């Protein structure tokens, strides 16, 4: 059997990294500056990494892309489309219509196309009022009349009653067949406002996602590649190009996620803390059973509060370009400013006049870039003092993400990982894997296909909790198979249960994630 | 004082989290309700109790139920208005002003949203001076007013009236049962009282205090290297019966949680930032009840315990506490009226099954 190759590409804010892998081996990798035109940058990265490897293109079976492009477009308000917002909830919810807490400019961009419909469920899963299908029909007519192409549908307690949103989608599709629809239960968690916001953000990005995906597919054809195109999503698993068009928000945290997954792969560890030290910031995340731990807290994106699933990542202002100074008490002050990509012009070791963390690494002999003679005037004790401040900053951030005081392994990846050259308190060991500087691209290339479920389940049934959990796991597995996972390879990543507080009920918010190997036989079709 | 802009609303919500002393429900939904009123050009006037006629009719408006349900149901734009109507029909006269039951958490903002909507003033006072889990835990109740008649309604229009009970604790028990049946999140109009009652029984000035705290935290971040320095200037004014101190500066090392009888029950354990042998614990029953440092009680209900991010001074609710968080813990003296023996009987340590005696937070040994 011939080798089967995969290309993983991680498009970061600064660098676009690409890696070509065969099974578990890194064949070649490249690192380039991210270009203004994301598609062109990805194509160039592919071209370079293939050229370096000198292999038969026909043996490249999958190209995986991790990019924060879509969410950046939302933050920068670029290429967003107007969205029809359909909320099923009346007579509840009317005191807080959609978009109340959105920045004014985004309210303008999205237009005011809100449709409030009667319907919704109690936390028990029982309808409090029948779904108003007639109102949905006239909303659909209006959506058609206004020429809207993207629709976001939300419903009260849809995580336990997804059928409410499904039925609404069917009615709208029957009148406006060519609209793309985002159902809130598929993107967000409990909390109508945050979930509805997630659906709206997703809906407003679908048009852009469609353009980017089809441009990339055309590019693959032009490169004579028969490989399937995949996108990495926030949880570290893959989704098909078709799903990426449908769920652009699911790609928004691919960068940190892929670093964590890459770190797991390079170290063979399943449980650790991963520190990805870049030029300006460090991203610190938790590796739990081989995947990034997710956060359930609401967060803001581009000024909008939402709660779709993202990895629990803490970013601190510390990187290889971080500026070092001293305050009036002669205490070390790290950043938060950084010389960023101007490291090779501004820092001391490169002939500049700014003391950076990299200068300290060079002074201490843990980094071989630059001219060591230019930093030799720095007092070694002072260097040690600064280095210990760097170690303390990272150790504190690591500690914030731990769930107990128990020491854990810490994996360091990214270009700035040389800043750490001795022990970190709270770490059982420190590991700096080979190829760690392209851990993110590797994480993209080795990704598996994911499936998840996130719903309220009734633990009060005949077989109680066990039966409910089993049902949730089966639903998640079915979702993974639908995305292209080999059914026999599917493993459960996590099962989380969140009981409702302030209330006596058997309903429990259950979240299950599974993943499995890409079904290559389906790719070679 | 006219509440007419988003910044004030956010300040109020921030203050309400601090005064919610860990619980009270996240005021975010309340903030959105009021934000929508202001967006539509309807503002609310906060008035001092002294501006009320003695025979004015004042009522409270409060949400009762589960925060997890609230974040799905949000609120119908007419449910509180209907509750006000029912109270007026029963009393046979117009309501003159609304008074919040509690200044902490969600129920501090809901009356403001209604006041903006119907054009009624909200009184700068409340009945709890913080958040409490039960309806009867108010100074109104301690000094002879009753929560009844209490009108309850959900957004669908299912309406219940608790006309008369023997004690406000009984009203609470009935309201809990009714709430479960009506979808686990309902609204109520309750505690009808006179302007004179408010002046003599309420905790006066508490709403502007809430706003002052929220604004103070925001401004202290700009004006001070350590925002706590600015915040304490507001919270600790002995000449105005305000006492506050930083009880602890540390990190969470353990959180034990369970849901018991519908209550969020937890123990939060912390150690000192620089001294791991310095141990601090907080007992939680929806709200924070008692804080101990190295085994010694340093703050106990009804005095207030607040958990704040140690750098930004942003107040954090109890449900969001987790391992590794760095917090400063503040202890705040409850209003003097709340520390009287008859009040301690209703919402002091023994009312929550605690065996410790009440001690004033300003009398503990912490400097």
Interface residues (C-beta under 8 A of the other chain):
Chain A: X89 X90 X91 X92 X93 X94 X95 X96 X97 X100 X101 X122 X123 X128 X129 X156 X157 X190 X191 X192 X193 X297 X399 X400 X401 X402 X403 X404 X405 X499 X500 X501 X502 X503 X504 X505
Chain B: X29 X32 X33 X35 X36 X39 X65 X66 X67 X68 X69 X71 X72 X73 X74 X75 X76 X77 X78 X79 X113 X155 X156 X157 X180 X183 X184 X251 X253 X254 X259 X261 X262 X263 X264 X286 X319 X320 X322 X323 X324 X325 X326
